């Protein structure tokens, strides 16, 4: 049986091409597009202004299916984590984070991850493949069917910039006024420091950029993030400066995971402050979230607050980011596509 065309991740121009391949017209695509992305239809039967014959062809050749939810966990703080099974049996996790003024969805971009960062649970799972644009969008549809979503962070499983083509299609849909109409200020894409052309191309979308820095020098970063041997800190910071200018965003966010006796000394804080001087930026200090068999430990609250005070004293904008969902392994660095 021929595999159905997944429509959730196709921008209008690609939807038109897909429709032509199955004998439909551009006009048909224009009629169907808002049903998918504005009304979030999960079946072709409800598309009342689409001719019956067209709906029958679509039902036979295309799919609007959401992935199967294998497990749904709810944290004591209200955070929810879903393990979703894709059409080929692979699985990814996605997280819903409710707050008083916003609802954020954390989106995965790959099955597994090839980056091998020592502090990340996902990195202990071997890389399998990139997600398609429809599989990326399907995570958002999964939560949108249940809640009102205000913010999106591409900080789930995988490195988004290593799946840029599919990420690009998803961003086109999310930012389009004729589709999901998210503000570019409500979408954040995280990277561990993949430079090449992807970070420059991302700037054209104008979304927020978060860089997983996690160290104030190359010696420490090499020891916990293998990617630093290819793209060292000076290269990453240069790209961050360029991104902030090209994207016309107010700042770049630097994620800094505080690890006991690794990167959390007073000297490390002063090093980091010197490193970021002159870059419009914000530092998110993150409490290390433990996971089974991890060899690393998080810094104490006292150390974290002292680190923060040093950054603030050096006029570096910084906060200690509140951890969410760590009791269900839904917090930063804890995602993995298996039931534990």
BAKOLKE-562053 format. One record per residue (C-alpha): x, y, z negated. Coordinates in nm, 4 decimals. Example, Ala and Ser with C-alpha at 12.3 -4.5 7.8 and 13.67 -1.06 7.14 Angstrom:
BEGIN
> u v w
> 1.2300 -0.4500 -0.7800
> 1.3670 -0.1060 -0.7140
// end
This chain:
BEGIN
> u v w
> 0.0000 0.0000 0.0000
> 0.1369 0.3433 0.0982
> 0.2253 0.5660 -0.1939
> -0.0074 0.8609 -0.2367
> 0.1187 1.2171 -0.1927
> 0.1398 1.3911 -0.5310
> -0.0068 1.7408 -0.4923
> 0.0498 1.8981 -0.8349
> 0.3957 2.0319 -0.7514
> 0.3494 2.1560 -0.3951
> 0.3546 2.5330 -0.3315
> 0.1053 2.6423 -0.0658
> 0.3519 2.6277 0.2248
> 0.4487 2.2697 0.1358
> 0.0859 2.1779 0.0738
> 0.0040 2.2891 0.4283
> 0.2805 2.0667 0.5675
> 0.1587 1.7697 0.3612
> -0.1982 1.8228 0.4829
> -0.0899 1.8362 0.8467
> 0.0765 1.4954 0.8064
> -0.2568 1.3403 0.7085
> -0.4581 1.5173 0.9779
> -0.5862 1.8159 0.7782
> -0.5492 2.1872 0.8481
> -0.3913 2.4917 0.6836
> -0.7429 2.6139 0.6055
> -0.8081 2.2912 0.4154
> -0.4898 2.3516 0.2155
> -0.5967 2.7072 0.1331
> -0.9319 2.5787 0.0055
> -0.7797 2.3024 -0.2072
> -0.4891 2.5012 -0.3530
> -0.6902 2.7103 -0.6060
> -0.8826 2.4017 -0.7137
> -0.5529 2.2416 -0.8138
> -0.3796 2.5356 -0.9791
> -0.6494 2.7804 -1.0921
> -0.9339 2.5461 -1.1828
> -0.6971 2.2588 -1.2708
> -0.9211 2.0005 -1.1046
> -0.8243 1.6417 -1.1808
> -1.0331 1.4894 -0.9007
> -1.1249 1.5760 -0.5428
> -1.4956 1.5118 -0.6026
> -1.5407 1.8398 -0.7946
> -1.4099 2.0556 -0.5054
> -1.7545 2.1728 -0.4001
> -1.6505 2.4090 -0.1186
> -1.4215 2.1509 0.0451
> -1.5950 1.9463 0.3202
> -1.6867 1.5919 0.2165
> -1.4823 1.4397 0.5003
> -1.1727 1.6290 0.3825
> -1.2288 1.5156 0.0244
> -1.2527 1.1543 0.1404
> -0.9210 1.1820 0.3263
> -0.7597 1.3419 0.0224
> -0.8907 1.0729 -0.2098
> -0.7397 0.8085 0.0146
> -0.4008 0.9731 0.0775
> -0.3280 1.2079 -0.2142
> -0.3190 1.2192 -0.5917
> -0.3958 1.4726 -0.8631
> -0.3370 1.2165 -1.1363
> -0.1857 1.3145 -1.4667
> 0.0777 1.0746 -1.6016
> -0.0323 0.8110 -1.8495
> 0.0240 0.9098 -2.2116
> 0.1987 0.6197 -2.3857
> 0.2287 0.7870 -2.7250
> 0.1091 1.1137 -2.8753
> 0.2583 1.2214 -3.2082
> 0.1653 1.5162 -3.4262
> 0.4075 1.6816 -3.6651
> 0.3172 1.8161 -4.0072
> 0.3791 2.1666 -3.8642
> 0.1280 2.1175 -3.5799
> 0.3831 2.0430 -3.3082
> 0.2796 1.7613 -3.0752
> 0.5005 1.5325 -2.8657
> 0.3778 1.3227 -2.5760
> 0.5587 1.0298 -2.4163
> 0.4380 1.0211 -2.0565
> 0.4742 0.7307 -1.8161
> 0.5377 0.8196 -1.4517
> 0.4123 0.6302 -1.1472
> 0.7326 0.4224 -1.1227
> 0.7277 0.3237 -1.4898
> 0.9918 0.5736 -1.6046
> 0.9047 0.7860 -1.9064
> 0.9674 1.1416 -2.0242
> 0.8780 1.3402 -2.3322
> 0.7178 1.6833 -2.3448
> 0.6347 1.8962 -2.6483
> 0.3541 2.1383 -2.7387
> 0.4461 2.4022 -3.0004
> 0.1553 2.6077 -3.1411
> 0.2176 2.9393 -3.3166
> -0.0030 3.2250 -3.4349
> 0.0550 3.4438 -3.1306
> 0.1518 3.1920 -2.8616
> 0.1433 2.8304 -2.7504
> 0.4651 2.7007 -2.5976
> 0.5243 2.3883 -2.3897
> 0.8714 2.2358 -2.3689
> 0.9187 2.0756 -2.0264
> 1.1566 1.7977 -1.9165
> 1.3306 1.8090 -1.5778
> 1.5022 1.4690 -1.5589
> 1.4622 1.1128 -1.6833
> 1.7573 1.0935 -1.9209
> 2.0583 1.3237 -1.8919
> 2.4099 1.2933 -1.7518
> 2.5659 1.5747 -1.9567
> 2.6650 1.3642 -2.2581
> 2.6597 1.6416 -2.5200
> 2.7504 1.4756 -2.8487
> 2.4783 1.6481 -3.0502
> 2.1910 1.5533 -2.8180
> 1.9743 1.2424 -2.8529
> 1.8722 1.2579 -2.4860
> 2.2385 1.2292 -2.3927
> 2.2556 0.8811 -2.5471
> 2.0091 0.7668 -2.2810
> 2.1665 0.7153 -1.9399
> 2.0563 0.9393 -1.6543
> 1.7973 0.7723 -1.4302
> 1.6721 1.0330 -1.1846
> 1.5433 1.3839 -1.1258
> 1.1747 1.4511 -1.1776
> 0.9774 1.5595 -0.8721
> 0.8123 1.9007 -0.8769
> 0.4789 1.7241 -0.9285
> 0.6164 1.5339 -1.2288
> 0.7458 1.8597 -1.3751
> 0.4094 2.0285 -1.3229
> 0.2225 1.7234 -1.4507
> 0.3638 1.7850 -1.8001
> 0.2196 2.1354 -1.7951
> -0.1155 2.0119 -1.6638
> -0.1209 1.7480 -1.9399
> -0.1122 2.0179 -2.2084
> -0.3159 2.2715 -2.0106
> -0.6039 2.0235 -2.0039
> -0.6036 2.0407 -2.3847
> -0.4831 2.3885 -2.4838
> -0.4284 2.7441 -2.3662
> -0.0595 2.7784 -2.2762
> 0.1201 3.1138 -2.3003
> 0.4908 3.0233 -2.2818
> 0.7067 2.7625 -2.1094
> 1.0594 2.6530 -2.1937
> 1.2557 2.4193 -1.9684
> 1.4486 2.2764 -2.2609
> 1.3285 1.9171 -2.2602
> 1.5071 1.6111 -2.1279
> 1.7729 1.6718 -1.8630
> 1.9630 1.9648 -1.7144
> 1.7181 2.1821 -1.5144
> 1.9805 2.3358 -1.2860
> 2.0866 1.9909 -1.1629
> 1.7320 1.9539 -1.0306
> 1.7047 2.3023 -0.8879
> 1.4981 2.2328 -0.5731
> 1.2160 2.0734 -0.7706
> 1.2484 2.3288 -1.0511
> 1.2216 2.6004 -0.7854
> 0.8926 2.4618 -0.6495
> 0.7536 2.4455 -1.0025
> 0.8590 2.8034 -1.0795
> 0.7010 2.9238 -0.7552
> 0.3691 2.7753 -0.8653
> 0.3951 2.8955 -1.2241
> 0.4767 3.2556 -1.1292
> 0.2364 3.2865 -0.8355
> -0.0627 3.5156 -0.8922
> -0.2645 3.2733 -0.6783
> -0.1714 2.9784 -0.8972
> -0.0783 2.9758 -1.2686
> 0.0207 3.3434 -1.2913
> 0.2695 3.3209 -1.5780
> 0.4763 3.6291 -1.6538
> 0.8450 3.5813 -1.5788
> 0.9071 3.6952 -1.9368
> 0.7117 3.3957 -2.0673
> 0.9297 3.1331 -1.8965
> 1.2760 3.0324 -2.0160
> 1.5137 2.7988 -1.8342
> 1.7934 2.6463 -2.0388
> 2.1267 2.5241 -1.9049
> 2.4381 2.3783 -2.0636
> 2.6415 2.5862 -1.8175
> 2.5932 2.4596 -1.4634
> 2.7201 2.7471 -1.2535
> 2.7659 2.6875 -0.8764
> 2.4808 2.8442 -0.6772
> 2.1931 2.7310 -0.8962
> 2.2282 2.9998 -1.1615
> 2.2467 3.2693 -0.8913
> 1.9397 3.1304 -0.7146
> 1.7517 3.1147 -1.0444
> 1.8061 3.4894 -1.0861
> 1.5690 3.5551 -0.7945
> 1.2804 3.4306 -1.0120
> 1.3675 3.6756 -1.2915
> 1.2860 3.4262 -1.5670
> 1.4684 3.4234 -1.8981
> 1.7935 3.2299 -1.9193
> 1.9140 3.0377 -2.2235
> 2.2683 2.9017 -2.2244
> 2.3676 2.6196 -2.4580
> 2.6974 2.7602 -2.5824
> 2.7416 2.5893 -2.9226
> 3.1076 2.6875 -2.9638
> 3.3194 3.0048 -2.9801
> 3.6197 2.8565 -2.7973
> 3.7060 2.5959 -2.5361
> 3.8745 2.3562 -2.7800
> 3.5552 2.3065 -2.9824
> 3.3262 2.3165 -2.6788
> 3.5360 2.0547 -2.4970
> 3.4984 1.8232 -2.7962
> 3.1174 1.8362 -2.8037
> 3.0191 1.9307 -2.4463
> 3.2016 1.7492 -2.1628
> 3.0656 1.9986 -1.9056
> 3.3007 2.2614 -2.0517
> 3.5951 2.0901 -1.8828
> 3.4406 2.1862 -1.5490
> 3.2819 2.5192 -1.6444
> 3.4682 2.6707 -1.9384
> 3.3407 2.9473 -2.1629
> 3.4903 3.2366 -1.9635
> 3.3237 3.1101 -1.6437
> 2.9910 3.0638 -1.8244
> 3.0017 3.4131 -1.9781
> 3.0824 3.5713 -1.6426
> 2.7815 3.3931 -1.4915
> 2.5650 3.5096 -1.7832
> 2.6616 3.8745 -1.7241
> 2.5862 3.8431 -1.3537
> 2.2536 3.6709 -1.4229
> 2.1360 3.9431 -1.6570
> 2.2067 4.2088 -1.3931
> 2.0721 4.0165 -1.0919
> 1.7562 3.8956 -1.2671
> 1.6859 4.2345 -1.4266
> 1.6157 4.0626 -1.7585
> 1.6823 4.2412 -2.0859
> 1.9277 3.9825 -2.2172
> 2.0608 3.6290 -2.1961
> 1.9984 3.3966 -2.4901
> 2.2861 3.1888 -2.6228
> 2.1911 2.8748 -2.8135
> 2.4319 2.7889 -3.0951
> 2.3817 2.4643 -3.2853
> 2.5415 2.4839 -3.6305
> 2.7394 2.1654 -3.6980
> 2.9020 2.1018 -4.0348
> 3.2816 2.1421 -4.0244
> 3.2756 2.1663 -3.6446
> 3.1699 2.5186 -3.5412
> 3.0258 2.6837 -3.8517
> 3.3188 2.8566 -4.0242
> 3.3366 3.2301 -4.0916
> 3.6186 3.2495 -3.8388
> 3.3981 3.0771 -3.5802
> 3.1314 3.3423 -3.6410
> 3.3812 3.6249 -3.5903
> 3.5133 3.4508 -3.2767
> 3.1619 3.4235 -3.1367
> 3.0885 3.7890 -3.2068
> 3.4057 3.8958 -3.0238
> 3.3205 3.6671 -2.7345
> 2.9739 3.8157 -2.6809
> 3.0634 4.1810 -2.7306
> 2.9415 4.3836 -2.4337
> 2.6980 4.1203 -2.3056
> 2.3248 4.2034 -2.3462
> 2.2394 3.8933 -2.5441
> 2.0637 3.7251 -2.8320
> 2.2022 3.4327 -3.0309
> 1.9672 3.1600 -3.1483
> 2.1323 2.9797 -3.4375
> 1.9858 2.6309 -3.4494
> 1.9772 2.3865 -3.7367
> 2.1064 2.0493 -3.6218
> 1.8193 1.8041 -3.5955
> 1.9299 1.4567 -3.6926
> 1.8452 1.1460 -3.4903
> 1.9171 0.7726 -3.5399
> 2.2898 0.6837 -3.5428
> 2.4061 1.0414 -3.4951
> 2.7593 1.0982 -3.6274
> 2.7127 1.4738 -3.6728
> 2.5657 1.6700 -3.9628
> 2.3985 2.0064 -3.9747
> 2.5318 2.3043 -4.1656
> 2.3734 2.3971 -4.4969
> 2.1242 2.6839 -4.5239
> 2.3830 2.8869 -4.7111
> 2.6413 2.8434 -4.4345
> 2.3819 2.9212 -4.1664
> 2.2799 3.2465 -4.3353
> 2.6412 3.3493 -4.3899
> 2.7127 3.2833 -4.0208
> 2.4112 3.4965 -3.9317
> 2.5191 3.7835 -4.1570
> 2.8618 3.7939 -3.9941
> 2.7089 3.8147 -3.6456
> 2.4694 4.0898 -3.7521
> 2.7526 4.2829 -3.9155
> 2.9300 4.2791 -3.5788
> 2.6176 4.4196 -3.4065
> 2.5326 4.0888 -3.2393
> 2.1572 4.0323 -3.2130
> 2.0900 3.6936 -3.3748
> 1.8292 3.4864 -3.5562
> 1.8097 3.1454 -3.7171
> 1.5587 2.9648 -3.5001
> 1.2922 2.7801 -3.6920
> 1.3012 2.4075 -3.6245
> 0.9698 2.2581 -3.5147
> 0.8595 1.8959 -3.4965
> 1.1752 1.7397 -3.6380
> 0.9724 1.4864 -3.8379
> 0.8544 1.3297 -3.5081
> 1.1872 1.3742 -3.3240
> 1.0373 1.6577 -3.1192
> 1.2869 1.9293 -3.2105
> 1.5840 2.0593 -3.0151
> 1.8094 1.7756 -2.8956
> 1.5859 1.4948 -3.0246
> 1.3899 1.3947 -2.7130
> 1.4301 1.0483 -2.5658
> 1.2010 0.8522 -2.3357
> 1.1539 0.5512 -2.5610
> 0.9209 0.4687 -2.8473
> 1.1325 0.4560 -3.1631
// end
